[in-house]
């Protein structure tokens, strides 16, 4: 089965000309929403995804506004509300060195440089200067690990394993 990844959620329509309001879940808006690009719509009451071709994209009040080829009025896009927009794995972009997609990190086992297993990455927070990884420890408690060079020593996305160095106060 082909892997697919969320890029946004349609939360409402916008105006009368078939525009939809999207809350994005991608760092690559310009690429994902470029006219001519293919997105898959997973609508609430449909079993199969619907292929959409982006016609236009603009930003308005922290939302991405999209139109799709063949959809020219509000009546045609009303049913898309609450739908999830996704892309297939072959549409993922090549990232620069030491940059990773969230799906490559989430689910990874985290070990200390000593070899002791700390837990598993369950979530990634993006508060600002650097990402913060939420690690579920064996005891069930969460610990927050900043994705910085001083802490994260190695990442093996194939083996889903991360080695960290616990700087003073990190695990307290």
Secondary structure as the mmCIF struct_conf table of DSSP 4:
data_model
#
loop_
_struct_conf.conf_type_id
_struct_conf.id
_struct_conf.beg_label_comp_id
_struct_conf.beg_label_asym_id
_struct_conf.beg_label_seq_id
_struct_conf.end_label_comp_id
_struct_conf.end_label_asym_id
_struct_conf.end_label_seq_id
STRN STRN1 UNK A 4 UNK A 14
TURN_TY1_P TURN_TY1_P1 UNK A 15 UNK A 18
STRN STRN2 UNK A 19 UNK A 24
BEND BEND1 UNK A 27 UNK A 27
HELX_RH_AL_P HELX_RH_AL_P1 UNK A 29 UNK A 32
TURN_TY1_P TURN_TY1_P2 UNK A 33 UNK A 33
BEND BEND2 UNK A 34 UNK A 34
TURN_TY1_P TURN_TY1_P3 UNK A 35 UNK A 36
STRN STRN3 UNK A 38 UNK A 42
TURN_TY1_P TURN_TY1_P4 UNK A 44 UNK A 45
BEND BEND3 UNK A 47 UNK A 48
STRN STRN4 UNK A 50 UNK A 60
TURN_TY1_P TURN_TY1_P5 UNK A 61 UNK A 62
STRN STRN5 UNK A 63 UNK A 68
TURN_TY1_P TURN_TY1_P6 UNK A 69 UNK A 70
BEND BEND4 UNK A 73 UNK A 73
HELX_RH_AL_P HELX_RH_AL_P2 UNK A 74 UNK A 77
HELX_RH_3T_P HELX_RH_3T_P1 UNK A 78 UNK A 80
TURN_TY1_P TURN_TY1_P7 UNK A 81 UNK A 82
STRN STRN6 UNK A 84 UNK A 88
HELX_RH_3T_P HELX_RH_3T_P2 UNK A 89 UNK A 91
HELX_LH_PP_P HELX_LH_PP_P1 UNK A 92 UNK A 96
TURN_TY1_P TURN_TY1_P8 UNK A 97 UNK A 98
HELX_RH_AL_P HELX_RH_AL_P3 UNK A 102 UNK A 105
TURN_TY1_P TURN_TY1_P9 UNK A 106 UNK A 107
STRN STRN7 UNK A 109 UNK A 112
TURN_TY1_P TURN_TY1_P10 UNK A 113 UNK A 114
BEND BEND5 UNK A 115 UNK A 115
STRN STRN8 UNK A 117 UNK A 125
BEND BEND6 UNK A 128 UNK A 130
STRN STRN9 UNK A 132 UNK A 137
TURN_TY1_P TURN_TY1_P11 UNK A 138 UNK A 139
BEND BEND7 UNK A 140 UNK A 140
STRN STRN10 UNK A 142 UNK A 146
TURN_TY1_P TURN_TY1_P12 UNK A 149 UNK A 151
STRN STRN11 UNK A 152 UNK A 156
TURN_TY1_P TURN_TY1_P13 UNK A 157 UNK A 160
STRN STRN12 UNK A 161 UNK A 164
TURN_TY1_P TURN_TY1_P14 UNK A 168 UNK A 171
#
